[in-house]
Amino acid sequence: MSSRVGIVSEDFRKQVLGYGLTTAQILYRMPDHPSLLQTYVWQNYDLFPKFPALQDFLSFWQAKLEGPLFAVTVAHSKLIKPAELRAVDGLFQLH
């Protein structure tokens, strides 16, 4: 039997460190048709309340992409809360 201790996803590590799933709906103006709005959905793990990953993405957007931002709506949820994570001192296996 092989041990899988130490094989933890990077997403899980971030959640344990306090990151939560952040979703941003980004409305931007079309470069060729400024009267039209287009939507883009961005999702990543980020830290509330400053959202450094989202801020980096929006800075990249403004520096490198042509569509000017119109509005950004953010939703955030911590997926792992302190009461949900507890140490286990045993392992039970079923066939």
Phi, psi and omega in degrees: 000132181263147180270136179251017177292136181097349177262092181232136182291153178297325178297318179294319178302316180297319181297319179294329179279000176108359178288151176229164180285122181245131177238131178236128172263118184251121173259131180220157180275140177292132182301320183277338182225080187299344179279350179260140175254141176240153179245148177222135179251124179248136180218133180195170174275133184210166182260126175278140009256357185273339177051063183298322180294317178294318178299319177298317180296316180293326175295317176300315181303310184292329182278325190247338185255153186275336184284111180294140180291141177250313180203150176228124177248129187243136171236141184218139178215128173281123184275330178243123179249155185307323182289342183271348183247121179218154181284144178244133183252019178207164179225126179245130179240138173251151182316000000 
